[in-house]
Amino acid sequence: MGEPVKTRQGAEVRSRPGRLRRLEPWFYLAPALIWFAALAIYPIIYTVNVSLRDWSDAAHPLVGLSHYAQMLGDSGLIATVRATALYSVGTLLLSFVLGFAIALILASDDLYGKALFRGVLILPYVISPVVVGIDFRLMLHPTLGIFNYVLGTPGRDWLGSPQWAMPTLILITSWELTPFFAIILLAGLLGLPRDPYDAARIDGADGIQLFRYLTLPLLRPVSQVALVIGVVDVIKAFAVVYTTTQGGPANLTQIIGLYVYHVGFEYYDLGYAAALAVVLLLVIAVIAFLTMRAFSEQRVVE
């Protein structure tokens, strides 16, 4: 069964069971492919179609790239991009450094109760961003919040002050994202080979040298994956910002995801909002590609 058979013309063909075995992997992949097409491919195609039409007209006529050209003169978008860049860079740097430090501590063989710490660590990341935003908004309330009571700063409006709104938002998001980096980097640290470390210690290497010349290079592939996922999470953030500052004060914390929401569902400019979403998708893809390329080039140089 399944072996090649001869036709009258002498050509070899495969029997039906042989062809079915070749298609068998696609049967296993079919549910995931259908799910991906329904929840990823189709929404992207639909969004692109929306961005090319005028939804203020009942006939939804095609307007081409006019919505994309509109971005060039949108002063509000420029301020939003600036706020998004500040928010993304600040959150990624802080959460990655803190996550790396926590992972190094939890990877120590001398730490007592590390199994408990590892279990508790993931809790901030699995809590819904909406819940995180609402909780911090209550805790940071100028008169009723517990933070002002503990810090001895009565009346300070952490989320409503032009000076403190963005740093506070970065700290909130970093609190949520740090466990993700810590868990991923901890898994990478626990999977590193021990032989290079033993050989380096025999040669007289100290802890700093082990970290610089062994831990960082060996952990680079894991860091690459973690940073790419972190970049995507931060750039497309919405819930935490919406439930805390809603882009205020004076749009200083209005990141791109919130701006798309305002344009589409408050100003009802669906075509322009869809164009912004398409551009945001492309920007995220380019940044993720450049991040992966940068780490790959570093490995080649080394």
Secondary structure, 3 states (H helix, E strand, C coil): CCCCEECCCCCEECCHHHHHHHHHHHHHHHHHHHHHHHHHHHHHHHHHHHHCECCCCCCCCECCCHHHHHHHHCHHHHHHHHHHHHHHHHHHHHHHHHHHHHHHHHCCCCCCCHHHHHHHHCHHHHCCHHHHHHHHHHHCCCCCCHHHHHHCCCCCCCCCCCCCHHHHHHHHHHHHHHHHHHHHHHHHHHCCCCHHHHHHHHCCCCHHHHHHHHHHHHCHHHHHHHHHHHHHHHHCCCHHHHHHCCCCCCCCCCCHHHHHHHHHHCCCCHHHHHHHHHHHHHHHHHHHHHHHHHHHHHHHHC
